[in-house]
Amino acid sequence: MARRDAVSDKLPLMQRRILLQRSLRAFFEARGYLEVETPYAVTSPGEEIHLRCFRTELEAPDGTRMTRFLHTSPEFAMKRIVAATGLPVFQLARVWRNGEQSALHAPEFTMLEWYRPGAGLLSLMDETETLLRRLLPPEVTYGGTCLRIDQPFERLTMAEAFTRYVGVDLLAIGEDAPRLAREAQTVLRAGENWEDLFFRLLLERVEPRIGRDSPTFLTHWPAAQAALSRRDPEDPRVALRFELYAAGIELANAFEELTDPDEQRDRFEADRARRLALYPDQDWPLDEAFLRDLEGLPPCSGIALGFDRLVMLATGAPRLCDILWFS
C-alpha cells in the first residue's frame, strides 16, 4: 500500500510534466520542426569517454546473436536525418547512462534534442531562451535561488568565466596542467591531467557562481573540449559550444556542428583510445554510417537539454526521481 501511495502522490508533478511535454511539442511544431523517433538499441552508442553504456544482445530469427547498446544520446541518428532531409528535427528520447544515480542523475532519463539547419550558436541560444520563457514562469525559485526567466540570459565565454572566478587566462595557459594549477593557486593532484584540473576548477569555482540571477550560457569552450562541435574560425583555440546553467543545474549542452567527417573520425579515434585505456569493457565499433552521412550535413547547430531537469525547475522538485513515476 505504501508503494501505491508513493506513486499516486506524484500525480500533480507528473501532470505538470505532461503539460510541459505538450507545450514544447507545440513550440517546435509552430517553428516547422519535424518530430522524429530513432532506435534506442544501436551498434555504436556514442564516443564520449566517461559515459558508461548498457550492453544488450539482439537475437536474429536464425539464432545469430549481435551485441547492441542502449544509446547515450540520439545525436548520431538525428544528424543523419538532417543530412538526408535538410529539415529541422526534434525528439524527446529516452537515453541510458550506466553508473549514474544522484539527485540530478538517473541511469535512464529523457533528453530533448533538436537540430536546426542554418543556425549558428547565437541563434540557437536565442531559440533556447525563447523556449524556456515559453515553458517556465517569469520567476523560478529553486534550491533557495530566485531565477529571473523574463530577463536576458547571461552569455559568458569560458575564458571570461575563468578570468572572473578562477583568476587565470585560460587560453593563454593552454593545456599546461602545472601552469594552470600554479596560476589558479591550487595543487595539481597525483595523476591529474589538464582536463581533470579544468573540470575540477569549473565544478568548484565557476559552476556554483553562474546561472543564479538568470540562466547563464557558458560559451566558447577550449578546443580540447570541442567534442562534436567545430572550432571557431576566428579563434581556433576555442570550440563553438555552449552549456546552459540555471539555479545550480547544468541544463543543456549545444554545438555548432562539425561537418568534416575526416576531422570527426580523428576525434573519435582519439577519444576511443582514451576510453579503452580507462574502461577496457566499453568497446564498440565506430559509427561508420554516421561518419559517411556527416559529409552531407548542412551547416547547423544542435542541442541536448535534460527534460527531467527542466521539469524539476518548473515544479521545484528537489530530486529527479520525484518527477518520474518509478525510479
N, C-alpha and C positions, 0 to 999 in steps of 0.2 A: 504493500500500500504506500509505503514511504517513497518508493521509486516512482510510482504513478503520480503521486502528488508533486514530486520534484519536476516531472515533465510538464504537468498541467500548469504549474506556477510560471513556466517560461512563456506561456501563451501571449501575454501583452508584448513582450520583447520580440517574439517571433512574428507577430502581426506587423510590428514596425519594420522588421526585416523584409517582409513580403512587400510592403508599400515602397520601400526603398528600391527593391528589385524592379517593380513596375515603373517607378519614376525614372530610373536610369535607362531602362529599355525605351521608354518614350523619348528621352533626351536624345539617344543615339539614332533612333528611327527618324526623328524630326530632322536630323542632320544628314540623313542619307546613308547611314551606316547599314551594312548587312550583318545580321547576327549569324554566326557560324557555330558549328559543333565539330570538334576534331577528336581523333581517337585518344583515349586515355592510356591504353596499353600499347607501348611503342618499342621499337628496337633500340632507339637512342634517346634516353630521357633528358639529355642536356649535357653541357660540358662544364658547368660551374664546379670549381674544385672542391668546395667544402659541403655541398649538398649531398646527403646520403639518400639513396633510392630504394624503393621497394621492388623486389625481384619476383616475377611470377613465371608461369610456363604456359605456352599455348600448345594444345594438342590438336593436330590436324586429323581429319577423318581416317587417314591411312595409318594413324598411330605415330606419325612424326612429331617430335617434340621440339619446340623452339622457345628460346628464352625471350621474355618480354619484360619491360619495366613500366611501372606507373609513372607518368611524366611529372616533372617538377614544374613545368610551365607548358602552355600550348604554343609558345612563341614560334618554334620552327614551322609547325604546320600552318599557323595563321599567316606567316610571311609567305609561304608557298602559295596560299590562296590569293594574297595580294599580288604576288608576282604573276599569277595566271590570269587574274581578272582585272587588275588595276583599281579595284574597289576598296573603299574604307570598310574595315570589318571590326566587330567586337564580339566578345564571348565572356560569359560567366561560367568559368570552368572549375571543376574540382581538380585539385592538384595535391600531390603527396610528397612529403619530405620526411624521411625516416629519422628518428632520434630527436625530434623537436617536440618539446612539451613545456609550456610555461603560461603565464597569464596572457601573453601575446602570441603564443605559438601553439600549433596543433599539428600532428602528423598528417592530417587530412583537412583541407580547408578550401575556401572559394576565392578564386582570383578573377578579378575583372581585368581583361586586357583589351586594348584597342590599338589599331594601326591605321594611320591616315596618310595616304599618298600625297605628296606635295607639301607636307607640313614640315617646318623646321622646329627646332627646340622651343623657340619663343612662342610660336603659335600653339604648340602643344601645351605649354604652360598656361596660356590664355584659356584654352579649351578646358583644361583640368580645373582651373579656378572657377570657370563658369559652371562646370558640373557640380563642384562642391557647394557652390552657392544655391544651386537648384535643389540639392538633396538635404542640406543641413540648415538649421535655423540661423538667424543673423549672429547670435552668440551661442557658443557651446561651452559649457562648464564640464571639465573632465579632469579628474585627478587633482583637484584644487586649482586648476588653471582655467581662467576665463578667456576663451579664444574668440576673437572677432573674425567671423567669416565674411561680414559685409564690408570689411576694409581691404585695401590692396594687399595681396600676399607678399611677404618679403622675398626678394630674389638676391641670393648671396652666392658668390663663387666660392669654391673650396679654398682658393688662395686667400680670399678676403677673410673667410672664416678662420683659417689658421693664423693669419696675422692678428686678427681681433682677439681670439680666445686662447691661442697657444703661444703667440708672440714670436712666430717664426715666418720666414719667407719660404714657403713650401716649395715653390717652383724653382727658386734659386738653389735650394739644397739638393734637389733631385732625389734619386733613390740611394742616398747615402745615409744608412741607418745610424752609424755612430755620430755623424754630424747632426742629424735630426734630433737624436736623444740629447746631445750636448746643448744645442740651442733651445730645446724645449725644457731644459733643466730637469731631466729625468734620467734614470739609469736604464741602459739597454739590458734587458733580461737575458739570461742564458738561452741560447738558441733562437732569440728573437731576430727576425729579419726586418727589412724596411716595411714590407706590407703589414706584418704583425704590429709594428710600432705605429704605423699610420692609423690602423684601425683602433688601436688602444687609445691614441690621442683623440681620435674622432669620437669614440664612445665616451671617454671620461671627461673631455674638456669642451667639445663642440656640441654634441647632440643634446646634453642637458640644458643648453642655453639658447637653443633656437626653437622656432615654432611655438613660442609661449604667448605672445600677444596676438599674433595672427600666424597662419601656416607659413612655413618657410620652404622655398625651393632652393636646395643646395646644388649648385650647378658647376659645370666645367671641372670634372674630376681629373686627377692626374692620369696621363696616358696609360700608365701601367694598370689602371683600373678601368680601361675602356670597355672590356667585355665585348658586347656585340655592337657597340657604338663606333662611329667614325671619329677620327681626330679632327680637331678644329683646324681648318685650313689657315686661319690667321695666327694660330699658336699651336704647333704640333705637340707641345708639352702637355696639352690637356685634351680630353675627350668631350664630345658633345653629349653629355649625360647629366641627368639630374635625379635627385631623390627628394621626396616631399615629406616634411615633418610637421606634425600637428599635435600639440599638447603632450609632448614626450613620446609620440608614436611615430615610427617610420611607416609611412602610409603607402608610398609608391616609388617605383624605380623606372626611369624612362631613358630612351636612347634616340638620338638622330641616327638612323640605322646605317650600319656598314653594308655596302652593296658589292664589295670586291670579294669574290669567292676565294681568290688566292690568299689575300691577307687574312680572311676569316679562317681558312684552313690552317695557316701558320699559327694563329692564335689558339685554335682548338688543339692542335698537336702539342703546343707548349703547355696548355692547361692540362691536357690528358697526361703528359709525362709527370707533371707535378702531382696530379691527383693520385696516380698509381703509386707514386713513391710514398705518399702518405696513407692511402687507403687501397691496398692491392686488390681487395674484393670488389671495388667499384669500377668494373671493367665492362665496356661495351663498344661496339664499332662506331666510328664517326657516321653522322647522318649524311650520307652521300647524296641522297635526294634533295635535302635542304641546300647543300653546297652547290649542287648542279643548278637548282632553280634560283639561287641567290642572284645570279648574274642578271636575271630578268626582273629583279625587284626595283621598282621605280624609287626615286628619292622619296623618303617618307620617315616619319617618326612613330614610335610605338611606346606604350606604357603598360606596366603591370601594377595594379592597385589592389591591395588587400581588402576585399569586400567585407570580410568579417570585422576587420579593424575599423572600417568606416561605420559599420553598424554599431560598434562599441562607442564611437564618438557620438553618434546620433542618439543613442539611448542612455549613455552614461554607465553602461555595464562595465565593471572593473576587470572581468576576465573573459577571454574569448569563448570559453566553454559556456558562459552564461547565455550566449546568443546562438547556440547550437542545440537542436533538440536532444541529441545524445552526444556524449564526448567521453 
